[in-house]
Amino acid sequence: MLVLGRAEMLADMIMPIFANFIRKPFAVTIGAEARFLAATMVEIAAL
């Protein structure tokens, strides 16, 4: 669970950078998908 928390923190750090580059509403969607992707990769790595 600690690794999952770190992945979410990383996504929270990366999302604003994407938002600064894109500056459009779908940056939030990209952030959510990046967080989901990071969580999925962490779960796969944990197996």
CHARMM internal coordinates of N, CA and C (Angstrom, degrees):
IC EDIT
DIST 1 N 1 CA 1.4696
DIST 1 CA 1 C 1.5310
ANGL 1 N 1 CA 1 C 109.89
DIST 1 C 2 N 1.3314
ANGL 1 CA 1 C 2 N 117.43
DIHE 1 N 1 CA 1 C 2 N -30.52
DIST 2 N 2 CA 1.4641
ANGL 1 C 2 N 2 CA 119.59
DIHE 1 CA 1 C 2 N 2 CA 178.28
DIST 2 CA 2 C 1.5230
ANGL 2 N 2 CA 2 C 110.24
DIHE 1 C 2 N 2 CA 2 C -62.84
DIST 2 C 3 N 1.3453
ANGL 2 CA 2 C 3 N 116.07
DIHE 2 N 2 CA 2 C 3 N -40.81
DIST 3 N 3 CA 1.4662
ANGL 2 C 3 N 3 CA 119.58
DIHE 2 CA 2 C 3 N 3 CA -179.92
DIST 3 CA 3 C 1.5200
ANGL 3 N 3 CA 3 C 109.99
DIHE 2 C 3 N 3 CA 3 C -64.66
DIST 3 C 4 N 1.3431
ANGL 3 CA 3 C 4 N 116.49
DIHE 3 N 3 CA 3 C 4 N -39.25
DIST 4 N 4 CA 1.4595
ANGL 3 C 4 N 4 CA 120.04
DIHE 3 CA 3 C 4 N 4 CA 178.95
DIST 4 CA 4 C 1.5189
ANGL 4 N 4 CA 4 C 110.12
DIHE 3 C 4 N 4 CA 4 C -63.01
DIST 4 C 5 N 1.3434
ANGL 4 CA 4 C 5 N 117.48
DIHE 4 N 4 CA 4 C 5 N -41.30
DIST 5 N 5 CA 1.4594
ANGL 4 C 5 N 5 CA 121.11
DIHE 4 CA 4 C 5 N 5 CA 178.05
DIST 5 CA 5 C 1.5162
ANGL 5 N 5 CA 5 C 111.07
DIHE 4 C 5 N 5 CA 5 C -61.88
DIST 5 C 6 N 1.3269
ANGL 5 CA 5 C 6 N 116.26
DIHE 5 N 5 CA 5 C 6 N -40.08
DIST 6 N 6 CA 1.4718
ANGL 5 C 6 N 6 CA 119.57
DIHE 5 CA 5 C 6 N 6 CA 179.20
DIST 6 CA 6 C 1.5195
ANGL 6 N 6 CA 6 C 110.26
DIHE 5 C 6 N 6 CA 6 C -66.48
DIST 6 C 7 N 1.3266
ANGL 6 CA 6 C 7 N 117.37
DIHE 6 N 6 CA 6 C 7 N -38.20
DIST 7 N 7 CA 1.4671
ANGL 6 C 7 N 7 CA 120.42
DIHE 6 CA 6 C 7 N 7 CA 179.47
DIST 7 CA 7 C 1.5238
ANGL 7 N 7 CA 7 C 110.19
DIHE 6 C 7 N 7 CA 7 C -64.50
DIST 7 C 8 N 1.3386
ANGL 7 CA 7 C 8 N 116.48
DIHE 7 N 7 CA 7 C 8 N -39.70
DIST 8 N 8 CA 1.4629
ANGL 7 C 8 N 8 CA 119.17
DIHE 7 CA 7 C 8 N 8 CA 178.90
DIST 8 CA 8 C 1.5219
ANGL 8 N 8 CA 8 C 110.42
DIHE 7 C 8 N 8 CA 8 C -68.94
DIST 8 C 9 N 1.3336
ANGL 8 CA 8 C 9 N 117.46
DIHE 8 N 8 CA 8 C 9 N -37.12
DIST 9 N 9 CA 1.4571
ANGL 8 C 9 N 9 CA 120.16
DIHE 8 CA 8 C 9 N 9 CA 176.71
DIST 9 CA 9 C 1.5223
ANGL 9 N 9 CA 9 C 110.04
DIHE 8 C 9 N 9 CA 9 C -63.51
DIST 9 C 10 N 1.3354
ANGL 9 CA 9 C 10 N 116.40
DIHE 9 N 9 CA 9 C 10 N -40.85
DIST 10 N 10 CA 1.4576
ANGL 9 C 10 N 10 CA 120.54
DIHE 9 CA 9 C 10 N 10 CA 178.95
DIST 10 CA 10 C 1.5294
ANGL 10 N 10 CA 10 C 109.95
DIHE 9 C 10 N 10 CA 10 C -63.19
DIST 10 C 11 N 1.3337
ANGL 10 CA 10 C 11 N 116.64
DIHE 10 N 10 CA 10 C 11 N -42.01
DIST 11 N 11 CA 1.4603
ANGL 10 C 11 N 11 CA 119.91
DIHE 10 CA 10 C 11 N 11 CA 178.73
DIST 11 CA 11 C 1.5292
ANGL 11 N 11 CA 11 C 110.42
DIHE 10 C 11 N 11 CA 11 C -64.28
DIST 11 C 12 N 1.3344
ANGL 11 CA 11 C 12 N 116.68
DIHE 11 N 11 CA 11 C 12 N -37.60
DIST 12 N 12 CA 1.4655
ANGL 11 C 12 N 12 CA 119.85
DIHE 11 CA 11 C 12 N 12 CA 178.33
DIST 12 CA 12 C 1.5212
ANGL 12 N 12 CA 12 C 110.74
DIHE 11 C 12 N 12 CA 12 C -66.81
DIST 12 C 13 N 1.3281
ANGL 12 CA 12 C 13 N 117.16
DIHE 12 N 12 CA 12 C 13 N -29.42
DIST 13 N 13 CA 1.4663
ANGL 12 C 13 N 13 CA 119.97
DIHE 12 CA 12 C 13 N 13 CA 178.06
DIST 13 CA 13 C 1.5205
ANGL 13 N 13 CA 13 C 110.91
DIHE 12 C 13 N 13 CA 13 C -77.62
DIST 13 C 14 N 1.3576
ANGL 13 CA 13 C 14 N 117.13
DIHE 13 N 13 CA 13 C 14 N -36.89
DIST 14 N 14 CA 1.4650
ANGL 13 C 14 N 14 CA 121.17
DIHE 13 CA 13 C 14 N 14 CA -175.79
DIST 14 CA 14 C 1.5262
ANGL 14 N 14 CA 14 C 111.43
DIHE 13 C 14 N 14 CA 14 C -77.91
DIST 14 C 15 N 1.3410
ANGL 14 CA 14 C 15 N 116.90
DIHE 14 N 14 CA 14 C 15 N -35.24
DIST 15 N 15 CA 1.4705
ANGL 14 C 15 N 15 CA 120.86
DIHE 14 CA 14 C 15 N 15 CA -174.91
DIST 15 CA 15 C 1.5224
ANGL 15 N 15 CA 15 C 112.81
DIHE 14 C 15 N 15 CA 15 C -55.85
DIST 15 C 16 N 1.3452
ANGL 15 CA 15 C 16 N 120.75
DIHE 15 N 15 CA 15 C 16 N -47.44
DIST 16 N 16 CA 1.4703
ANGL 15 C 16 N 16 CA 119.24
DIHE 15 CA 15 C 16 N 16 CA 179.38
DIST 16 CA 16 C 1.5265
ANGL 16 N 16 CA 16 C 112.84
DIHE 15 C 16 N 16 CA 16 C -61.21
DIST 16 C 17 N 1.3369
ANGL 16 CA 16 C 17 N 117.25
DIHE 16 N 16 CA 16 C 17 N -30.77
DIST 17 N 17 CA 1.4663
ANGL 16 C 17 N 17 CA 120.15
DIHE 16 CA 16 C 17 N 17 CA 178.23
DIST 17 CA 17 C 1.5295
ANGL 17 N 17 CA 17 C 109.22
DIHE 16 C 17 N 17 CA 17 C -65.46
DIST 17 C 18 N 1.3572
ANGL 17 CA 17 C 18 N 116.78
DIHE 17 N 17 CA 17 C 18 N -44.76
DIST 18 N 18 CA 1.4562
ANGL 17 C 18 N 18 CA 120.27
DIHE 17 CA 17 C 18 N 18 CA 175.47
DIST 18 CA 18 C 1.5177
ANGL 18 N 18 CA 18 C 110.22
DIHE 17 C 18 N 18 CA 18 C -59.87
DIST 18 C 19 N 1.3341
ANGL 18 CA 18 C 19 N 116.26
DIHE 18 N 18 CA 18 C 19 N -41.78
DIST 19 N 19 CA 1.4616
ANGL 18 C 19 N 19 CA 120.77
DIHE 18 CA 18 C 19 N 19 CA -178.52
DIST 19 CA 19 C 1.5241
ANGL 19 N 19 CA 19 C 110.41
DIHE 18 C 19 N 19 CA 19 C -63.35
DIST 19 C 20 N 1.3243
ANGL 19 CA 19 C 20 N 117.25
DIHE 19 N 19 CA 19 C 20 N -37.79
DIST 20 N 20 CA 1.4633
ANGL 19 C 20 N 20 CA 119.90
DIHE 19 CA 19 C 20 N 20 CA 179.10
DIST 20 CA 20 C 1.5301
ANGL 20 N 20 CA 20 C 110.41
DIHE 19 C 20 N 20 CA 20 C -66.42
DIST 20 C 21 N 1.3293
ANGL 20 CA 20 C 21 N 117.31
DIHE 20 N 20 CA 20 C 21 N -38.04
DIST 21 N 21 CA 1.4591
ANGL 20 C 21 N 21 CA 120.13
DIHE 20 CA 20 C 21 N 21 CA 179.66
DIST 21 CA 21 C 1.5230
ANGL 21 N 21 CA 21 C 111.58
DIHE 20 C 21 N 21 CA 21 C -71.74
DIST 21 C 22 N 1.3259
ANGL 21 CA 21 C 22 N 116.00
DIHE 21 N 21 CA 21 C 22 N -41.69
DIST 22 N 22 CA 1.4610
ANGL 21 C 22 N 22 CA 119.67
DIHE 21 CA 21 C 22 N 22 CA -172.11
DIST 22 CA 22 C 1.5277
ANGL 22 N 22 CA 22 C 111.03
DIHE 21 C 22 N 22 CA 22 C -88.45
DIST 22 C 23 N 1.3592
ANGL 22 CA 22 C 23 N 116.83
DIHE 22 N 22 CA 22 C 23 N -46.68
DIST 23 N 23 CA 1.4637
ANGL 22 C 23 N 23 CA 122.57
DIHE 22 CA 22 C 23 N 23 CA -179.82
DIST 23 CA 23 C 1.5264
ANGL 23 N 23 CA 23 C 111.57
DIHE 22 C 23 N 23 CA 23 C 56.06
DIST 23 C 24 N 1.3229
ANGL 23 CA 23 C 24 N 116.28
DIHE 23 N 23 CA 23 C 24 N 42.87
DIST 24 N 24 CA 1.4654
ANGL 23 C 24 N 24 CA 121.39
DIHE 23 CA 23 C 24 N 24 CA 177.12
DIST 24 CA 24 C 1.5220
ANGL 24 N 24 CA 24 C 108.97
DIHE 23 C 24 N 24 CA 24 C -138.10
DIST 24 C 25 N 1.3308
ANGL 24 CA 24 C 25 N 118.05
DIHE 24 N 24 CA 24 C 25 N 158.84
DIST 25 N 25 CA 1.4742
ANGL 24 C 25 N 25 CA 120.22
DIHE 24 CA 24 C 25 N 25 CA -175.64
DIST 25 CA 25 C 1.5248
ANGL 25 N 25 CA 25 C 113.82
DIHE 24 C 25 N 25 CA 25 C -58.20
DIST 25 C 26 N 1.3432
ANGL 25 CA 25 C 26 N 118.70
DIHE 25 N 25 CA 25 C 26 N -30.63
DIST 26 N 26 CA 1.4564
ANGL 25 C 26 N 26 CA 118.12
DIHE 25 CA 25 C 26 N 26 CA -174.66
DIST 26 CA 26 C 1.5248
ANGL 26 N 26 CA 26 C 111.45
DIHE 25 C 26 N 26 CA 26 C -75.81
DIST 26 C 27 N 1.3408
ANGL 26 CA 26 C 27 N 117.59
DIHE 26 N 26 CA 26 C 27 N -0.06
DIST 27 N 27 CA 1.4653
ANGL 26 C 27 N 27 CA 119.50
DIHE 26 CA 26 C 27 N 27 CA 173.23
DIST 27 CA 27 C 1.5293
ANGL 27 N 27 CA 27 C 109.73
DIHE 26 C 27 N 27 CA 27 C -62.69
DIST 27 C 28 N 1.3406
ANGL 27 CA 27 C 28 N 116.94
DIHE 27 N 27 CA 27 C 28 N -32.65
DIST 28 N 28 CA 1.4595
ANGL 27 C 28 N 28 CA 120.50
DIHE 27 CA 27 C 28 N 28 CA 177.50
DIST 28 CA 28 C 1.5209
ANGL 28 N 28 CA 28 C 109.87
DIHE 27 C 28 N 28 CA 28 C -65.03
DIST 28 C 29 N 1.3424
ANGL 28 CA 28 C 29 N 116.76
DIHE 28 N 28 CA 28 C 29 N -40.53
DIST 29 N 29 CA 1.4600
ANGL 28 C 29 N 29 CA 120.45
DIHE 28 CA 28 C 29 N 29 CA 178.38
DIST 29 CA 29 C 1.5284
ANGL 29 N 29 CA 29 C 110.29
DIHE 28 C 29 N 29 CA 29 C -63.98
DIST 29 C 30 N 1.3308
ANGL 29 CA 29 C 30 N 116.55
DIHE 29 N 29 CA 29 C 30 N -42.17
DIST 30 N 30 CA 1.4649
ANGL 29 C 30 N 30 CA 120.07
DIHE 29 CA 29 C 30 N 30 CA 179.15
DIST 30 CA 30 C 1.5301
ANGL 30 N 30 CA 30 C 109.58
DIHE 29 C 30 N 30 CA 30 C -62.87
DIST 30 C 31 N 1.3407
ANGL 30 CA 30 C 31 N 116.54
DIHE 30 N 30 CA 30 C 31 N -40.24
DIST 31 N 31 CA 1.4596
ANGL 30 C 31 N 31 CA 119.77
DIHE 30 CA 30 C 31 N 31 CA 178.29
DIST 31 CA 31 C 1.5194
ANGL 31 N 31 CA 31 C 111.34
DIHE 30 C 31 N 31 CA 31 C -61.92
DIST 31 C 32 N 1.3458
ANGL 31 CA 31 C 32 N 116.34
DIHE 31 N 31 CA 31 C 32 N -42.51
DIST 32 N 32 CA 1.4621
ANGL 31 C 32 N 32 CA 120.09
DIHE 31 CA 31 C 32 N 32 CA -179.42
DIST 32 CA 32 C 1.5315
ANGL 32 N 32 CA 32 C 109.89
DIHE 31 C 32 N 32 CA 32 C -65.64
DIST 32 C 33 N 1.3388
ANGL 32 CA 32 C 33 N 117.05
DIHE 32 N 32 CA 32 C 33 N -40.95
DIST 33 N 33 CA 1.4599
ANGL 32 C 33 N 33 CA 119.66
DIHE 32 CA 32 C 33 N 33 CA 179.89
DIST 33 CA 33 C 1.5264
ANGL 33 N 33 CA 33 C 110.28
DIHE 32 C 33 N 33 CA 33 C -68.09
DIST 33 C 34 N 1.3386
ANGL 33 CA 33 C 34 N 117.30
DIHE 33 N 33 CA 33 C 34 N -37.30
DIST 34 N 34 CA 1.4679
ANGL 33 C 34 N 34 CA 120.10
DIHE 33 CA 33 C 34 N 34 CA 178.36
DIST 34 CA 34 C 1.5227
ANGL 34 N 34 CA 34 C 110.11
DIHE 33 C 34 N 34 CA 34 C -64.02
DIST 34 C 35 N 1.3484
ANGL 34 CA 34 C 35 N 116.35
DIHE 34 N 34 CA 34 C 35 N -40.26
DIST 35 N 35 CA 1.4673
ANGL 34 C 35 N 35 CA 119.59
DIHE 34 CA 34 C 35 N 35 CA 178.65
DIST 35 CA 35 C 1.5222
ANGL 35 N 35 CA 35 C 110.40
DIHE 34 C 35 N 35 CA 35 C -65.03
DIST 35 C 36 N 1.3472
ANGL 35 CA 35 C 36 N 116.47
DIHE 35 N 35 CA 35 C 36 N -43.17
DIST 36 N 36 CA 1.4615
ANGL 35 C 36 N 36 CA 120.21
DIHE 35 CA 35 C 36 N 36 CA 178.92
DIST 36 CA 36 C 1.5271
ANGL 36 N 36 CA 36 C 110.36
DIHE 35 C 36 N 36 CA 36 C -62.79
DIST 36 C 37 N 1.3398
ANGL 36 CA 36 C 37 N 116.25
DIHE 36 N 36 CA 36 C 37 N -43.04
DIST 37 N 37 CA 1.4587
ANGL 36 C 37 N 37 CA 120.73
DIHE 36 CA 36 C 37 N 37 CA -179.96
DIST 37 CA 37 C 1.5254
ANGL 37 N 37 CA 37 C 110.43
DIHE 36 C 37 N 37 CA 37 C -63.28
DIST 37 C 38 N 1.3344
ANGL 37 CA 37 C 38 N 116.97
DIHE 37 N 37 CA 37 C 38 N -42.41
DIST 38 N 38 CA 1.4648
ANGL 37 C 38 N 38 CA 120.15
DIHE 37 CA 37 C 38 N 38 CA 179.69
DIST 38 CA 38 C 1.5243
ANGL 38 N 38 CA 38 C 110.12
DIHE 37 C 38 N 38 CA 38 C -64.27
DIST 38 C 39 N 1.3336
ANGL 38 CA 38 C 39 N 116.97
DIHE 38 N 38 CA 38 C 39 N -42.50
DIST 39 N 39 CA 1.4658
ANGL 38 C 39 N 39 CA 119.84
DIHE 38 CA 38 C 39 N 39 CA 179.40
DIST 39 CA 39 C 1.5210
ANGL 39 N 39 CA 39 C 110.53
DIHE 38 C 39 N 39 CA 39 C -63.98
DIST 39 C 40 N 1.3417
ANGL 39 CA 39 C 40 N 117.22
DIHE 39 N 39 CA 39 C 40 N -39.90
DIST 40 N 40 CA 1.4614
ANGL 39 C 40 N 40 CA 120.99
DIHE 39 CA 39 C 40 N 40 CA 179.22
DIST 40 CA 40 C 1.5294
ANGL 40 N 40 CA 40 C 110.56
DIHE 39 C 40 N 40 CA 40 C -64.16
DIST 40 C 41 N 1.3354
ANGL 40 CA 40 C 41 N 116.35
DIHE 40 N 40 CA 40 C 41 N -43.90
DIST 41 N 41 CA 1.4602
ANGL 40 C 41 N 41 CA 119.94
DIHE 40 CA 40 C 41 N 41 CA -179.76
DIST 41 CA 41 C 1.5240
ANGL 41 N 41 CA 41 C 110.11
DIHE 40 C 41 N 41 CA 41 C -63.82
DIST 41 C 42 N 1.3491
ANGL 41 CA 41 C 42 N 116.96
DIHE 41 N 41 CA 41 C 42 N -38.51
DIST 42 N 42 CA 1.4660
ANGL 41 C 42 N 42 CA 120.31
DIHE 41 CA 41 C 42 N 42 CA 179.19
DIST 42 CA 42 C 1.5254
ANGL 42 N 42 CA 42 C 109.87
DIHE 41 C 42 N 42 CA 42 C -65.07
DIST 42 C 43 N 1.3374
ANGL 42 CA 42 C 43 N 116.12
DIHE 42 N 42 CA 42 C 43 N -41.69
DIST 43 N 43 CA 1.4625
ANGL 42 C 43 N 43 CA 118.70
DIHE 42 CA 42 C 43 N 43 CA 179.67
DIST 43 CA 43 C 1.5295
ANGL 43 N 43 CA 43 C 110.85
DIHE 42 C 43 N 43 CA 43 C -64.94
DIST 43 C 44 N 1.3367
ANGL 43 CA 43 C 44 N 116.74
DIHE 43 N 43 CA 43 C 44 N -39.97
DIST 44 N 44 CA 1.4689
ANGL 43 C 44 N 44 CA 120.34
DIHE 43 CA 43 C 44 N 44 CA 178.44
DIST 44 CA 44 C 1.5334
ANGL 44 N 44 CA 44 C 109.65
DIHE 43 C 44 N 44 CA 44 C -64.32
DIST 44 C 45 N 1.3403
ANGL 44 CA 44 C 45 N 116.45
DIHE 44 N 44 CA 44 C 45 N -42.01
DIST 45 N 45 CA 1.4632
ANGL 44 C 45 N 45 CA 120.06
DIHE 44 CA 44 C 45 N 45 CA -179.63
DIST 45 CA 45 C 1.5300
ANGL 45 N 45 CA 45 C 110.94
DIHE 44 C 45 N 45 CA 45 C -66.59
DIST 45 C 46 N 1.3437
ANGL 45 CA 45 C 46 N 116.20
DIHE 45 N 45 CA 45 C 46 N -29.29
DIST 46 N 46 CA 1.4615
ANGL 45 C 46 N 46 CA 119.27
DIHE 45 CA 45 C 46 N 46 CA -178.44
DIST 46 CA 46 C 1.5276
ANGL 46 N 46 CA 46 C 111.79
DIHE 45 C 46 N 46 CA 46 C -74.30
DIST 46 C 47 N 1.3287
ANGL 46 CA 46 C 47 N 117.68
DIHE 46 N 46 CA 46 C 47 N -19.35
DIST 47 N 47 CA 1.4679
ANGL 46 C 47 N 47 CA 120.22
DIHE 46 CA 46 C 47 N 47 CA -176.43
DIST 47 CA 47 C 1.5221
ANGL 47 N 47 CA 47 C 112.55
DIHE 46 C 47 N 47 CA 47 C -74.34
END
COOR INIT
IC SEED 1 N 1 CA 1 C
IC BUILD
